[in-house]
Amino acid sequence: MSVEPVTAKDYEARMCPRLQLTKTEIEEISEMLLYEELSRARIRDLEEGVRAQRARGSARAARRWTRVARWAARRAERYQDQN
């Protein structure tokens, strides 16, 4: 009786014939993974852009409220002086 060493690849080929992918299936999977990675990169870029826009927006809102507060203070002083 002779014993031949069995590699994991040989074992999978015998036990799970579906695991053997054709070249076109491998190409399709790699292309799908490439598109998935590209979409993740686009999502990251969009999220960074939104964060930057929000940071600018909150600074803009702070400046706007500062202007409104100054206007309200001047208006209050003006009406106080009249009374």
C-alpha positions in Angstrom: 0.0 0.0 0.0 1.4 3.4 -1.0 0.4 6.7 0.5 0.6 9.8 -1.6 0.7 13.2 0.1 -2.5 15.2 -0.3 -2.3 19.0 -0.6 -5.1 21.2 0.4 -5.7 22.0 -3.2 -6.0 18.3 -4.1 -8.4 17.7 -1.2 -10.6 20.6 -2.2 -10.6 19.4 -5.8 -11.9 16.0 -4.7 -14.3 17.1 -1.9 -15.6 20.4 -3.3 -15.6 20.3 -7.1 -17.5 23.7 -7.1 -14.5 25.4 -5.6 -12.6 25.1 -8.8 -13.2 28.3 -10.6 -12.7 28.9 -14.3 -10.5 31.6 -15.5 -13.5 33.7 -16.6 -15.1 33.3 -13.1 -11.9 34.5 -11.5 -11.7 37.5 -13.8 -15.3 38.4 -13.1 -14.7 38.1 -9.3 -11.5 40.2 -9.5 -13.3 42.8 -11.6 -16.2 42.9 -9.1 -13.7 43.4 -6.2 -12.0 46.1 -8.2 -15.4 48.0 -8.7 -16.2 47.4 -5.0 -12.9 49.0 -3.9 -13.5 51.9 -6.3 -16.9 52.5 -4.9 -15.6 52.4 -1.4 -12.9 55.0 -2.4 -15.6 57.2 -3.9 -17.7 56.9 -0.7 -14.7 57.8 1.4 -14.0 60.9 -0.8 -17.6 62.0 -0.6 -17.6 61.6 3.2 -14.5 63.7 3.5 -16.0 66.3 1.3 -19.2 66.4 3.4 -17.1 66.7 6.6 -15.1 69.6 5.1 -18.3 71.3 3.9 -19.9 70.9 7.3 -16.8 72.4 8.9 -17.0 75.3 6.6 -20.7 75.6 7.1 -20.5 75.6 10.9 -17.8 78.3 10.7 -20.1 80.3 8.3 -23.0 79.9 10.7 -20.9 81.0 13.6 -19.9 84.2 11.7 -23.5 84.7 10.7 -24.7 84.5 14.3 -21.9 86.8 15.4 -23.1 89.4 12.9 -26.7 88.9 14.0 -25.7 89.3 17.7 -23.8 92.5 16.9 -26.7 93.9 14.9 -29.1 93.0 17.8 -26.7 94.6 20.4 -26.5 97.8 18.3 -30.3 97.9 17.8 -30.8 97.4 21.6 -28.4 100.2 22.4 -30.2 102.5 19.9 -33.6 101.8 21.4 -32.2 102.1 25.0 -30.7 105.5 24.2 -34.1 106.7 22.9 -35.9 105.9 26.1 
